[in-house]
Amino acid sequence: MNETPKYATLLWVVVPYVVLAVFVLGHVWRFSKDRFGWTTRSSQIYESKLLAWGSPMFHFGIIGIFVGHVVGLCIPKAVTEFFGISNHMYHLMAVIIGLAAAVACVGGLLILLYRRRTNSRVFGATTPGDKLMYLSLSLTILFGVLATLVHSTFGEYDYREGVSVWFRNFWTLRPNAELMMSAPIFFQLHVLSALALFAIWPFTRLVHVFAAPIGYLNRPYIVYRSKDPRREAERRGWEKINY
């Protein structure tokens, strides 16, 4: 029996747990030290037309991709087969739904990147952390699409028998590095880029994913005062003099 290489153990066992620790502790630190910075840092005030198209497309697409990952990674193949979903039917549904989600996500991301790069005011509000976040997110999505198309849709690799098993074993503290070592290159790059994204997550605007506007339910009403010029005479003070 061949021994697992040390670099494989480092990449697929040690690094993922380090990233998990950074992800959790990083959010705790960010919330305790930078609670007022826990925001998307919205740039809508600078430009809204492209944002109105790009943001919904990206967010609906990323939600679809997230749901697809939950199903593909967390639900064993034996469970779907038990409910009468054949392997062919599963992959057909995954391709159709996943392709629609990927098109929306990538299209929305391209619009947001174009907006951020071509609008000087939006670009001026872009921090180095934003640039790193967009780069990591773009690479993760790119490698994920390539992995699906090259190795699953038009290839013969079944990630539910490799990557998915490694992922579930990770949470039971029994990760098998050999499962990831035998995975095709684009799946490996997809997982590594996702790990990099999760490592920087707590220190970027992505923290807004875990923000819920619960305070809006019991906050006091905001009082708006009219600027109607006809009501100016009701104010106390010096009267206007017309020459």
C-alpha positions in Angstrom: 0.0 0.0 0.0 1.4 3.3 -1.1 1.8 6.0 1.5 0.0 9.3 0.9 2.5 12.0 -0.1 3.1 14.7 2.5 2.1 17.5 0.1 -1.2 15.8 -0.4 -1.9 15.7 3.3 -0.9 19.3 3.5 -3.2 20.4 0.7 -6.2 18.3 1.3 -6.1 17.8 5.1 -4.1 20.5 6.9 -4.9 23.5 4.8 -8.7 23.0 4.8 -8.8 22.8 8.6 -6.6 25.9 8.8 -9.0 27.7 6.5 -12.0 26.6 8.5 -10.3 28.0 11.7 -9.5 31.3 9.9 -13.1 31.5 8.6 -14.7 31.1 12.0 -12.3 33.0 14.1 -12.0 35.7 11.5 -15.7 36.4 11.6 -15.7 36.5 15.4 -12.8 39.0 15.3 -14.4 41.1 12.6 -17.7 41.3 14.5 -16.0 42.3 17.7 -13.6 44.8 16.2 -15.3 46.2 13.2 -19.0 45.8 13.7 -19.8 49.0 11.9 -17.8 47.8 8.9 -19.9 44.7 8.7 -21.5 45.8 5.4 -21.5 45.4 1.6 -20.1 48.9 1.3 -22.7 49.7 -1.2 -21.8 51.9 -4.2 -25.3 52.4 -5.4 -25.1 56.2 -4.8 -22.4 56.4 -7.5 -24.2 54.3 -10.2 -27.5 52.4 -10.1 -28.5 51.4 -13.7 -25.9 48.6 -14.2 -26.1 47.6 -10.6 -29.9 47.1 -11.0 -29.1 44.4 -13.6 -25.9 42.9 -12.4 -26.6 42.5 -8.7 -29.9 40.5 -9.0 -28.4 38.3 -11.7 -25.3 37.6 -9.7 -27.1 36.9 -6.4 -29.8 34.7 -7.8 -27.2 32.8 -9.8 -24.9 32.3 -6.7 -27.9 31.1 -4.7 -28.7 28.5 -7.3 -25.0 27.4 -7.4 -25.0 27.2 -3.6 -28.1 25.0 -3.5 -26.6 22.8 -6.2 -23.4 22.4 -4.2 -25.4 21.5 -1.1 -27.2 18.8 -3.0 -24.1 17.5 -4.8 -21.7 17.5 -1.9 -23.9 16.7 1.1 -26.4 14.1 -0.3 -24.8 10.7 -1.0 -25.3 9.1 -4.4 -27.1 6.1 -2.7 -29.8 8.5 -1.3 -30.8 9.8 -4.7 -30.8 6.3 -6.2 -33.0 5.1 -3.3 -35.6 7.7 -4.4 -35.5 6.5 -7.9 -33.3 9.2 -9.4 -30.9 7.5 -11.8 -27.4 8.7 -12.4 -28.3 10.0 -15.9 -31.4 11.9 -14.6 -29.4 13.4 -11.8 -26.6 14.7 -14.1 -29.2 15.9 -16.6 -31.0 18.0 -14.0 -27.6 19.2 -12.6 -26.5 20.3 -16.0 -29.7 22.2 -16.9 -30.2 23.9 -13.5 -26.5 24.4 -13.0 -26.0 25.9 -16.4 -28.9 28.4 -15.9 -27.5 29.4 -12.5 -23.9 29.6 -13.9 -25.0 31.8 -16.8 -26.9 34.2 -14.4 -24.0 34.3 -11.9 -21.2 34.8 -14.5 -23.3 37.4 -16.5 -24.1 39.3 -13.3 -20.5 39.2 -12.2 -19.2 40.5 -15.6 -21.7 43.4 -15.4 -20.5 44.2 -11.9 -16.9 44.0 -12.9 -17.5 46.2 -16.0 -19.4 48.7 -13.8 -16.6 48.8 -11.2 -13.9 49.2 -13.8 -15.5 51.8 -16.1 -17.1 54.1 -13.5 -14.5 56.2 -12.0 -16.4 56.9 -8.8 -17.2 53.2 -8.2 -13.6 52.3 -9.1 -12.3 54.9 -6.7 -14.3 53.3 -3.9 -12.8 49.9 -4.6 -10.3 48.7 -2.0 -7.4 46.3 -2.4 -9.5 43.8 -0.5 -12.3 44.1 -3.0 -9.9 43.4 -5.9 -8.6 40.3 -4.1 -12.1 39.2 -3.4 -13.3 39.6 -7.0 -10.2 37.8 -8.3 -10.7 34.8 -5.9 -14.4 34.7 -6.6 -13.9 34.8 -10.4 -11.3 32.0 -10.3 -13.5 29.8 -8.1 -16.4 30.2 -10.5 -14.2 29.8 -13.6 -12.6 26.5 -12.3 -16.0 25.3 -11.2 -17.6 25.8 -14.7 -14.5 24.2 -16.4 -14.6 21.2 -14.0 -18.3 20.6 -14.7 -18.0 21.0 -18.4 -14.7 19.2 -19.0 -14.7 16.5 -16.5 -18.4 15.8 -15.7 -20.6 16.8 -18.6 -18.3 15.7 -21.4 -16.0 13.6 -19.3 -16.4 10.4 -17.2 -15.6 11.7 -13.7 -18.3 11.3 -11.1 -17.5 13.9 -8.4 -20.1 12.3 -6.1 -17.8 9.3 -5.7 -14.7 11.4 -5.1 -14.9 15.1 -4.2 -18.2 14.7 -2.4 -17.0 11.8 -0.3 -13.9 13.8 0.7 -16.0 16.8 1.6 -18.4 14.8 3.9 -15.4 13.0 5.5 -13.8 16.4 6.2 -16.7 17.2 8.6 -16.4 13.9 10.4 -12.6 14.5 10.8 -11.7 11.7 8.5 -10.6 13.4 5.2 -9.1 11.2 2.6 -6.4 13.1 0.7 -6.2 10.4 -1.9 -9.8 11.1 -3.1 -8.7 14.6 -4.0 -5.4 13.5 -5.4 -7.3 11.3 -7.9 -9.7 14.1 -8.8 -9.2 15.8 -12.2 -7.2 19.0 -12.3 -10.0 21.5 -12.6 -11.8 20.0 -9.6 -8.6 20.4 -7.6 -8.2 24.0 -8.7 -11.9 24.7 -8.0 -11.5 23.4 -4.4 -8.2 25.2 -3.8 -9.5 28.5 -5.1 -12.6 28.1 -3.0 -10.4 27.5 0.1 -8.5 30.8 -0.7 -11.9 32.6 -1.0 -13.1 31.3 2.3 -9.7 32.3 3.9 -10.1 35.9 2.9 -13.9 35.9 3.4 -14.1 37.4 7.0 -11.9 40.3 5.9 -13.9 41.4 2.9 -17.4 42.7 2.1 -18.5 39.1 1.8 -19.3 39.2 5.6 -22.7 40.7 4.6 -23.8 37.2 3.7 -24.2 36.6 7.5 -26.0 39.9 8.2 -29.7 39.9 8.8 -31.6 43.2 9.2 -33.4 42.0 12.4 -33.1 45.5 13.9 -35.5 46.9 11.4 -38.3 45.0 13.1 -38.2 47.1 16.3 -36.4 50.3 15.4 -38.2 53.6 15.8 -39.9 55.3 13.0 -37.9 57.7 10.9 -39.5 61.2 10.8 -39.4 62.9 7.4 -40.0 66.6 7.3 -41.5 68.3 4.2 -39.4 70.7 2.1 -42.5 72.2 0.5 -41.8 75.9 0.0 -45.4 76.8 0.9 -44.6 75.8 4.4 -41.6 78.1 4.8 -43.9 80.9 6.1 -44.9 78.7 9.0 -41.4 78.6 10.4 -40.5 81.1 13.1 -37.8 83.6 12.3 -37.0 86.5 10.0 -39.4 87.0 7.1 -38.2 87.1 3.6 -37.9 90.6 2.0 -38.6 90.8 -1.8 -37.0 93.7 -3.6 
